[in-house]
Amino acid sequence: MTHHNRHLVSSDPPSAYGGRRHDVVVVGGGAAGLSGALVLARARRSVLVVDSGQPRNAPADGVHGYLGHEGVPPSELLARGRAEVAEYGGEVVPGTVVAAERAGDGWFRLVLDDGTALLAGRLLITTGLVDELPDVPGLARRWGHDVLHCPYCHGWEVRDRPVGVLATGPLAVHQALLWRQWTDDVVLFRHTGPEFDRAEHERLAARGIAVVDGEVAALEVTGDRLTGVRLAGGRTVPRRVLVVAPRLTARGGLLAGLGVETVEQESGGHGIGRHVPADATGATSVPGVWVAGNVTVLTEQVVGAAAAGARAAAAINADLITEETDRAVAARAKEALR
């Protein structure tokens, strides 16, 4: 059964701008965006999700750590989410938002890549991030299969296998020690990472993690399976998994046009990428604009992104209720003066 929602948007949008109007437009149809849209649709809001169809976790075989959805293929989780949003009257449309601006009277005007114009009372941006992978021949093609980054997402599936960690920054030692939890066969490739100090070498040695000097030149793949890591000097170290630390960059280009900028996010005192800052509800520095998921928390997993979308949706609904109540109070006072 499909439920129909009331349109409770404050006032009619400026006619000069045109376009379909919605209480909320969600940009990005991943776990965060669909979770937010579901909460808003159940709150009887007019909500539309614009999805470019480029989920970050598309290469992964399954979603992990999400209670009740353990191992579900990413595409299946999103398909379920879209159906649930539609059941409550929400819309999900394919497309990319190419422009966003304030249209006056608190409204936002969005333009899609096919020229469609939309008007939104509030925006929830859940566009995610881009993984900027190390420039090693053959690495990008293995991403999400046997080139990995998050042990909580993939560690169980590759437990006890020979794992290599590619050092490209100051967090490499931490990463190697972390992956040691899932296998006792870990090799840390110095590659382009900084020199390790004595204390770091001691910690690695204590856990039986070997350090291999020299830059990595390529990956060796046999039968669609990683079999080794080849160094520039020609030596090949047999490995079944290679762990990398991509630089994480929020897809925040759309927000720049609204005055929301990205800033560096740190982990362990070191920059890991650029994100959109927001408060605990996802509210940005620009009134009416919320963010959720990897666009604001670069290290968020799927379950956390979904929770963040739900939190943002509740805050957006409360914000709209405050606006509508203020307007009703003003109208009642005006009527009393007649």
C-alpha positions in Angstrom: 0.0 0.0 0.0 1.3 3.4 -0.9 0.6 6.2 1.5 0.0 9.8 0.3 1.6 12.8 2.0 0.2 16.2 2.7 2.3 19.1 1.3 3.1 21.3 4.3 5.6 23.6 2.8 5.4 27.1 4.2 4.5 29.5 1.4 4.3 29.3 -2.3 7.7 29.5 -4.0 8.7 32.5 -6.1 6.9 32.0 -9.4 9.8 33.5 -11.3 11.9 30.4 -10.7 9.6 27.7 -11.7 10.1 24.0 -11.0 8.4 21.2 -9.0 8.3 22.0 -5.3 9.0 19.7 -2.4 9.4 20.1 1.3 12.8 18.4 1.1 15.0 17.4 -1.7 17.6 14.7 -0.9 20.7 14.8 -3.1 22.2 11.3 -3.1 20.4 7.9 -2.9 22.7 5.9 -0.7 22.1 4.6 2.8 22.1 8.1 4.3 19.9 9.7 1.7 17.3 6.9 1.6 17.2 6.6 5.4 16.5 10.3 5.6 13.9 10.2 2.9 12.1 7.3 4.6 11.9 9.2 7.9 10.7 12.4 6.1 8.1 10.5 4.0 6.7 8.8 7.1 6.5 12.3 8.6 4.1 13.1 5.7 6.6 15.4 4.0 6.8 15.8 0.3 10.3 14.4 -0.4 12.2 13.7 -3.5 15.6 11.9 -3.8 17.9 12.6 -6.7 20.3 9.8 -7.2 23.3 9.7 -9.7 23.6 5.9 -9.4 27.2 5.9 -8.3 27.3 4.3 -4.8 30.8 4.2 -3.3 30.4 0.6 -2.1 29.3 -0.8 -5.5 32.4 -3.0 -5.9 31.8 -4.7 -2.5 30.2 -8.1 -2.3 28.2 -7.3 0.8 27.4 -4.8 3.5 28.8 -5.7 6.9 28.2 -4.6 10.5 24.6 -3.5 9.7 22.4 -5.3 12.2 19.6 -7.2 10.4 21.3 -6.7 7.0 24.6 -8.5 7.4 26.1 -9.5 4.1 23.3 -8.0 1.9 24.6 -6.9 -1.5 24.8 -3.1 -1.6 22.5 -3.0 -4.7 19.9 -5.0 -2.9 20.0 -2.8 0.2 19.5 0.3 -1.9 16.7 -1.4 -3.9 14.9 -2.2 -0.7 15.4 1.4 0.5 14.0 2.9 -2.6 10.9 0.6 -2.4 10.3 1.6 1.2 10.6 5.3 0.4 8.1 4.9 -2.4 5.7 3.0 -0.2 5.3 6.1 1.9 4.9 8.5 -1.0 8.5 9.6 -1.5 10.0 9.8 -4.9 13.4 8.6 -6.1 14.6 9.9 -9.5 17.8 9.2 -11.4 19.9 12.2 -12.2 22.7 14.5 -11.1 22.2 18.0 -9.6 24.4 20.3 -11.6 23.4 23.6 -9.9 21.9 24.8 -6.6 21.0 28.3 -5.5 18.7 30.2 -3.2 15.5 31.2 -4.9 14.2 33.6 -2.3 11.8 33.3 0.7 13.9 30.5 2.0 13.5 28.2 -1.0 16.3 26.4 -2.9 16.3 25.9 -6.6 18.1 22.9 -8.1 18.8 22.1 -11.7 19.4 18.5 -12.8 21.6 17.4 -15.7 18.5 16.9 -17.9 17.4 20.5 -17.3 14.7 19.7 -14.8 14.2 22.4 -12.1 13.2 21.6 -8.6 12.3 23.8 -5.6 13.0 22.6 -2.1 12.1 24.1 1.3 15.1 22.2 2.8 18.1 20.3 1.4 19.6 17.1 2.7 22.9 16.4 0.9 24.2 12.9 1.0 26.5 12.8 -2.0 29.2 10.7 -0.2 32.9 10.8 -1.1 35.5 9.9 -3.7 38.3 7.4 -2.8 41.6 8.8 -4.3 43.6 5.6 -4.6 47.4 5.3 -4.7 48.9 5.5 -8.2 50.1 1.9 -8.5 49.4 0.0 -11.8 46.7 -2.5 -11.5 45.5 -1.3 -8.0 42.3 0.5 -9.0 41.0 -2.6 -10.9 41.2 -4.7 -7.7 39.5 -2.0 -5.4 36.8 -3.6 -3.3 37.8 -7.1 -4.1 41.3 -7.8 -2.8 42.5 -4.2 -2.5 40.8 -3.0 0.6 40.9 -0.3 3.3 38.5 -1.1 6.2 39.0 -4.2 8.3 35.5 -3.8 9.8 34.0 -4.0 6.3 36.2 -6.8 4.9 38.5 -8.2 7.6 36.4 -11.3 8.4 36.1 -12.3 4.7 40.0 -12.2 4.3 40.9 -13.6 7.7 44.1 -15.6 7.9 45.2 -14.6 4.4 48.6 -13.1 3.6 47.9 -9.3 3.8 50.1 -6.5 2.6 49.7 -2.9 3.8 50.8 -0.1 1.5 52.4 2.8 3.4 51.5 6.1 1.8 51.2 8.3 4.9 51.8 8.6 8.7 49.0 6.2 9.7 50.5 3.1 8.0 51.8 1.6 11.2 48.5 2.0 12.9 46.8 0.4 9.9 49.2 -2.6 9.9 48.7 -3.2 13.6 44.9 -3.0 13.1 44.8 -5.6 10.3 47.0 -7.9 12.4 43.8 -8.6 14.4 42.4 -10.6 11.4 45.6 -12.4 10.3 49.0 -13.2 11.7 50.6 -12.8 8.2 51.0 -9.0 7.7 53.7 -7.3 5.6 54.1 -3.5 5.6 55.4 -2.1 2.4 57.3 1.2 3.0 56.5 2.4 -0.5 56.2 6.2 -0.4 55.4 6.4 3.4 57.6 8.2 5.9 60.4 6.6 7.7 59.3 4.6 10.8 60.9 5.5 14.1 62.5 3.0 16.5 59.3 2.7 18.6 57.2 2.0 15.6 59.7 -0.7 14.4 59.6 -2.3 17.8 55.8 -2.4 17.8 55.7 -3.9 14.4 58.3 -6.5 15.3 56.5 -7.4 18.5 53.4 -8.4 16.4 55.5 -10.2 13.8 54.8 -7.6 11.0 57.7 -7.5 8.5 58.7 -4.2 6.9 59.6 -4.3 3.2 61.6 -1.3 1.8 61.3 0.0 -1.7 58.5 1.3 -3.8 55.7 -0.9 -5.1 55.7 -1.0 -8.9 52.7 -3.2 -9.7 50.3 -5.9 -8.5 50.4 -9.4 -9.8 47.1 -11.0 -10.6 46.4 -14.6 -11.6 43.0 -15.8 -12.6 41.2 -12.7 -11.3 43.0 -13.1 -7.9 45.7 -11.0 -6.3 48.8 -13.2 -5.9 51.7 -10.8 -5.3 53.1 -7.3 -4.9 56.0 -6.5 -7.2 58.6 -4.0 -6.1 60.4 -1.6 -8.3 63.6 -3.7 -7.9 61.8 -6.7 -9.4 61.2 -8.7 -6.3 57.7 -10.0 -5.8 56.2 -10.6 -2.3 53.3 -13.1 -2.4 50.1 -11.5 -1.0 46.5 -12.3 -1.3 45.2 -8.9 0.0 46.6 -5.4 -0.3 45.4 -2.8 2.2 45.6 0.9 1.2 44.7 4.2 2.7 42.9 6.3 0.0 42.6 10.0 0.4 38.9 10.7 1.1 37.3 13.7 -0.6 33.7 14.6 0.0 31.6 15.2 -3.1 30.9 18.7 -2.0 31.0 20.7 -5.2 27.3 21.3 -5.2 27.5 22.8 -1.7 30.1 25.4 -2.8 27.4 27.2 -4.7 25.3 27.5 -1.6 28.3 28.9 0.5 29.2 25.6 2.2 32.9 24.8 2.0 34.8 21.6 2.7 37.6 21.5 5.3 40.3 19.0 6.2 39.3 16.1 8.5 41.9 14.6 10.8 42.4 11.1 12.3 45.1 10.6 14.9 46.3 14.1 14.3 46.8 13.6 10.5 44.7 14.8 7.6 42.8 12.0 5.8 40.7 14.1 3.4 38.2 16.9 3.0 34.7 16.9 4.4 31.7 19.2 5.0 31.6 20.3 8.6 28.2 20.0 10.4 26.7 19.8 13.8 25.4 16.5 15.5 22.2 16.7 13.5 23.9 17.3 10.2 23.1 21.0 10.0 25.6 23.0 8.0 26.6 26.6 8.4 24.0 27.5 5.8 20.4 27.6 7.2 18.2 25.0 5.5 21.0 22.8 4.4 21.8 19.5 6.1 24.4 16.8 5.3 24.7 13.1 6.3 27.0 10.2 5.6 30.4 10.2 4.1 30.1 13.7 2.8 30.5 14.9 6.4 32.0 11.9 8.3 34.6 10.5 6.0 35.1 7.3 8.0 31.4 6.5 8.4 30.2 3.0 7.7 26.9 2.1 6.1 25.1 1.6 9.4 26.3 4.9 10.7 25.4 6.7 7.5 21.9 5.4 7.6 21.6 6.5 11.3 22.9 10.0 10.4 20.3 10.3 7.6 17.5 9.5 10.0 18.8 12.0 12.6 19.1 14.7 9.9 15.6 14.0 8.7 14.1 14.4 12.2 16.0 17.7 12.6 14.7 18.9 9.2 11.1 18.0 10.0 11.4 19.9 13.4 12.8 22.9 11.6 9.9 22.9 9.1 7.4 22.5 12.0 8.9 25.6 13.7 8.6 27.6 10.6 5.1 26.5 9.9 4.0 27.2 13.5 5.6 30.7 13.5 3.8 31.4 10.3 0.5 30.2 11.8 1.0 32.4 14.9 1.6 35.4 12.7 -1.4 34.7 10.6 -3.6 34.3 13.7 -2.4 37.5 15.1 -3.1 39.3 11.8 -6.6 37.9 11.7 -7.2 39.1 15.3 -6.4 42.6 14.3 -9.1 42.7 11.6 
